[in-house]
Amino acid sequence: MPPLVYLNNAATSFPKAPGLGEEVRARIEEVPYHAGRSGGPAKDPQRSCRERLSGLLGSSDPARLVLTSGATESLNIALHGLPLEGQTVLSTAAEHNSVLRPLYLLRKKKKIDLCLVPCDTQGRVRREEWRRQVREKRPALAVLTHASNVSGAVHPVAELFAEVHESGGLTLLDSSQTAGLLPIDANRLGADLLACTGHKYLLGPPGTGGLYVRPGIELAPVFVGGTGVRSDLQEMPSEMPTRLEPGTPASALFAGLAWSLEWQEQNPFSFSAMNDRLGQLESGLQEAGARVIRVDGERTPVISFTLPRWEAADAGMILERSFGVICRTGLHCAPLIHESLGSLPGGTIRFSLSRFTSDDDIAQALDALRCLLHETH
Amino acid sequence: MKLIDVRKIEDCFDGSARIEYRFDGGITQSFMGHLASGSRCDFFPEFPMPFFKIFREDGLQIKGIIGSPDMEAYFPRSWTDENKNEFAAELRRLLETPETGINELVK
């Protein structure tokens, strides 16, 4: 069996930041700290994580950064916590089910009207249709993924969100595919709310994430419970972020995320080197005969393709089990985008790189693909 | 070889279901041959670990890798849970029948 090549970083990154496992283990094995409850001798892991993550997202006020279990929880807190009753919510066909399913639920409960704008063949929302819907529907909220998890196409967020603000709506950005990869500044992008996850390009542990909430926006708590402060109240305290963080936090995991964020700050990576490898991969796939979903302009290190004569799921199984190339196949939890990409019903094979992907990894993946495509059915 | 786990892994876009079957040893070519009896079987022995996909007349598709301890089955949407349980029972019967020669683990 050849060495494993991990090309599924858009699902969850591997490897993680060096030392992450040791950090999480050390925090689990020490006397726990919990602000407002039992202090203990340890440092406050949430505080460190909150400050670093807040800074990464361009916020100067860590209190506006809610720590969550990941982007799915962040998005649900935002979508169920905003006063959207009777309003229109605008989103796109590029979204992941972590956005679509909460929106479908709100629609099913007859709380919102949902308008989904289709994508182009590269996986970006159709600009003219977005603009038309914003002007006609004047949505109370627009929800947009920063980059497609299927094609890697990055959206021109600042321009799209500016149009929503002009019509009086709020904006929610899903940065699951970009936090840790691209510079993110919530204010510059015009994101009133911004959801991120820790376990993808932030190189942190699964079970961590965050939600930035712009000052002036109040979310009704979706989850309520103990906070360790103002225990005399029947309702959640009004202070942020406590208002949106009931229950005992996953301190060791947040300590791990803080570790990963610090490691990334100290070890910046070359985005151009990663893009060069993506280019090598794309050229090699095309030469081998794959149908690559072409993406112009800004993109993440994600590439989706289909193979003649092979179902995506079968190819994925062979690549992983027979050639040691771990990738993702199918619809990638983003079912609507495939109509625009022309990849229904089986979806695509997706390779997603990280800062740790090497030239040898690319070469091994391409060798496997060539072998697969030269095999006769 | 024994069947040690049955796990539903995905509902597919077309409403079919994907179920994984895990064994306590690697799937042999002999086992694949018995599963494919009377059906079309695409077999790719040239890969480092050979891949197979069986298309049964009842619509069931089974695929796996020789030497790997698990395989996947795709059930058409018309298949009931009872049908799926019957298939698992069929697998167990096949594995318990000594004369099929499928109990030799892949070395």
Contacts between the chains, C-beta under 8 A, distances in Angstrom:
chain1	res1	chain2	res2	distance
A	1	B	48	6.9
A	1	B	49	7.5
A	2	B	48	7.2
A	314	B	51	7.4
A	314	B	53	6.4
A	314	B	63	6.3
A	317	B	51	7.0
A	317	B	63	6.6
A	317	B	64	7.9
A	317	B	65	6.9
A	317	B	72	7.4
A	318	B	44	7.6
A	318	B	47	6.2
A	318	B	51	4.9
A	318	B	65	7.5
A	321	B	49	5.8
A	321	B	51	7.7
A	321	B	65	4.2
A	321	B	68	5.4
A	322	B	47	4.4
A	322	B	48	5.1
A	322	B	49	4.3
A	322	B	50	7.6
A	322	B	51	6.2
A	322	B	65	6.1
A	323	B	47	7.5
A	323	B	48	6.4
A	330	B	10	7.6
A	331	B	13	6.3
A	335	B	13	7.0
A	344	B	13	7.3
A	345	B	13	5.0
A	345	B	14	5.9
A	346	B	13	7.9
A	347	B	13	7.7
A	371	B	47	7.1
A	375	B	44	5.8
A	375	B	46	6.3
A	375	B	47	7.3
A	377	B	42	6.8
